[in-house]
Amino acid sequence: MQKFIDRTDLQIKSVVALDHLKNYIYVEAEKEAHVKEACKGLRNIYASAKITLVPIKEMADVLYVESKNVDLARDTWVRMKLGVYKGDLAKVVDVDNVRQRVTVKLIPRIDLQVLASKLEGRVVAKKKTFVPPPRFFNIDEAREMHIRVERRRDKDSGEYFEMVDGLMFKDGFLYKPVSIKSIHTQGIQPSFDELEKFKKPGDDMNGDMSSLNTLFSNRKKGHFMKGDAVIVVKGDLKNLEGWVEKVEDTTVHIRPKISDLPKTLAFNEKELCKYFKPGDHVKVVSGVQEGTTGMVVKVDGHVLIILSDTTKEHIRVFADHVVESSEITTGITRIGDYELHDLVLLDNLSFGVIIRVETEAFQVLKGVPDRPEVVLVKLREIKSKIDRRTSAKDKFNNMVATKDVVRVVEGACKGTQGPVEHIHKGILFIYDRHHLEHAGFICAKAQSCILVGGSTGGRRGNGMDAADARMGALRSPASILQSPGRLPPRGPQMNYGGRFGGGGRGGRGHDALVGKCIKIKSGPYKGYRGRVKEVTGVLVRVELDSLMKIVTVKRDDIADTPTVATPFR
């Protein structure tokens, strides 16, 4: 140290002295001569003694810092470090301090099809990139796949479990013995949705002290600040409201809302929780929803329901995870190769649309038409993006493609209408700008929808409607009796090119195309359908159904045969 202060040219890089290894020091240098030169003149260091080069395999152990013993207890929330459960939330149900092992309860990630094949002795090719999604274990489903399920009593706990291939299940959860080194115990902040999955029917999340204790123990320094509204959650003054006046280490001084009490009261920070009221604008500062901003619309104990500024959806967070803020965030829209509104494949049977991108996961609306089902998936749980442009048939056998506007006529979403964003396995993902839930997306079967502007099933046979439409396209406006005052300046015109006749080239007279539902066959809006609003010479103004706007196209870009069915509005 003194040589460094004296500006002596030291050619060594670092020096380490270990507490558990007395009378030795470790010096990092390029050459042995540099070490001897640095030690020259120092008392208590014998540079003439033998200097040994540390073997490469032992170098990492020199700088190893022994971690402190973790004091784990039952009902503590942890996260897994390794394997397919990496990052998953788990609850400690048993602790063996002697063997440094714990038994955790978590939602299983098991592919029953692969498990059944394994038990039957069939060779199953391992998919390195695919991680099964979390699903509660279903005994009936396992037995249907001829998986042997045995009910046994655990010799350590005395509880009964369903045993499958050495795995223990109870109430759909997996009970897994693991080493303490394979779990994260510090800084665990479960989201409300994660905790709700572990909740038993009838349990009150606000009264679950194990959940609250976990939240309180993982608070960051400076959690409470002067002016914060708080509520007492423990002790004789439980439910007392007030405002923070001063913070001293773990002691928080608050000014109570009740005037009869002293001006300030001192509480331990673990006895307090933040408090908000409907109408407050807040920002989530920790947890899965970190960074989200919105307005509090409902307060349920220590849980807030917030209307998100970005997705306009209701999200649930703990009051302890938010701060009052006027900031409005735009949010993230991409993680890895996947972004908002992508159609993704989760496993061999399930798929869905990404409706929200969070800091480490996606919210996906699955392709279940009977009821909306939203799941939280991590990046590694997605197999691939579905980019194929397919089509499907609606209720009247009209072909429906992406960007076509459809109307749902059956099911829970009956009456909704919008453009089709994705099609997969006969399932349509429809975007309805008036639907505030699930980012505006609706999932429905193609057979439960009708194409706006498509055929309505035919009243006279299979091919008659199309023939009538073609004949109607050849009719001229001159064949329709009109009053003399409504004739165009040059008289009625006949378009012998197979198109509808129109008004004079220079004016905006009556045209048979006006009011018709047409399909654009070429140009930048090729494939779009819409209703003709106005015809001016060779230009036609069309209101596009899917884009909800009026565009101008050339008359030659319009298909010869217009759609005669009236779209549903």
Secondary structure as GFF3:
##gff-version 3
##sequence-region A 1 569
A	DSSP	alpha_helix	2	5	.	.	.	ID=ss1
A	DSSP	beta_strand	12	16	.	.	.	ID=ss2
A	DSSP	beta_strand	26	29	.	.	.	ID=ss3
A	DSSP	alpha_helix	32	39	.	.	.	ID=ss4
A	DSSP	alpha_helix	56	62	.	.	.	ID=ss5
A	DSSP	beta_strand	77	80	.	.	.	ID=ss6
A	DSSP	three_ten_helix	83	85	.	.	.	ID=ss7
A	DSSP	beta_strand	89	96	.	.	.	ID=ss8
A	DSSP	beta_strand	101	106	.	.	.	ID=ss9
A	DSSP	alpha_helix	112	119	.	.	.	ID=ss10
A	DSSP	alpha_helix	139	144	.	.	.	ID=ss11
A	DSSP	beta_strand	150	153	.	.	.	ID=ss12
A	DSSP	beta_strand	160	164	.	.	.	ID=ss13
A	DSSP	beta_strand	167	170	.	.	.	ID=ss14
A	DSSP	beta_strand	173	179	.	.	.	ID=ss15
A	DSSP	three_ten_helix	180	182	.	.	.	ID=ss16
A	DSSP	beta_strand	183	184	.	.	.	ID=ss17
A	DSSP	alpha_helix	192	198	.	.	.	ID=ss18
A	DSSP	three_ten_helix	205	207	.	.	.	ID=ss19
A	DSSP	alpha_helix	209	217	.	.	.	ID=ss20
A	DSSP	beta_strand	229	232	.	.	.	ID=ss21
A	DSSP	beta_strand	241	248	.	.	.	ID=ss22
A	DSSP	beta_strand	251	256	.	.	.	ID=ss23
A	DSSP	beta_strand	265	268	.	.	.	ID=ss24
A	DSSP	three_ten_helix	269	271	.	.	.	ID=ss25
A	DSSP	beta_strand	272	274	.	.	.	ID=ss26
A	DSSP	beta_strand	281	284	.	.	.	ID=ss27
A	DSSP	beta_strand	293	300	.	.	.	ID=ss28
A	DSSP	beta_strand	303	308	.	.	.	ID=ss29
A	DSSP	beta_strand	314	318	.	.	.	ID=ss30
A	DSSP	three_ten_helix	319	321	.	.	.	ID=ss31
A	DSSP	beta_strand	322	324	.	.	.	ID=ss32
A	DSSP	beta_strand	334	335	.	.	.	ID=ss33
A	DSSP	beta_strand	338	339	.	.	.	ID=ss34
A	DSSP	beta_strand	343	345	.	.	.	ID=ss35
A	DSSP	beta_strand	351	357	.	.	.	ID=ss36
A	DSSP	beta_strand	361	366	.	.	.	ID=ss37
A	DSSP	beta_strand	374	378	.	.	.	ID=ss38
A	DSSP	three_ten_helix	379	381	.	.	.	ID=ss39
A	DSSP	beta_strand	384	385	.	.	.	ID=ss40
A	DSSP	beta_strand	392	393	.	.	.	ID=ss41
A	DSSP	beta_strand	399	400	.	.	.	ID=ss42
A	DSSP	beta_strand	405	408	.	.	.	ID=ss43
A	DSSP	beta_strand	417	424	.	.	.	ID=ss44
A	DSSP	beta_strand	427	431	.	.	.	ID=ss45
A	DSSP	three_ten_helix	437	440	.	.	.	ID=ss46
A	DSSP	beta_strand	441	445	.	.	.	ID=ss47
A	DSSP	three_ten_helix	446	448	.	.	.	ID=ss48
A	DSSP	beta_strand	449	451	.	.	.	ID=ss49
A	DSSP	alpha_helix	464	474	.	.	.	ID=ss50
A	DSSP	three_ten_helix	477	479	.	.	.	ID=ss51
A	DSSP	three_ten_helix	484	486	.	.	.	ID=ss52
A	DSSP	beta_strand	517	519	.	.	.	ID=ss53
A	DSSP	beta_strand	529	536	.	.	.	ID=ss54
A	DSSP	beta_strand	539	544	.	.	.	ID=ss55
A	DSSP	beta_strand	549	554	.	.	.	ID=ss56
A	DSSP	three_ten_helix	555	557	.	.	.	ID=ss57
###
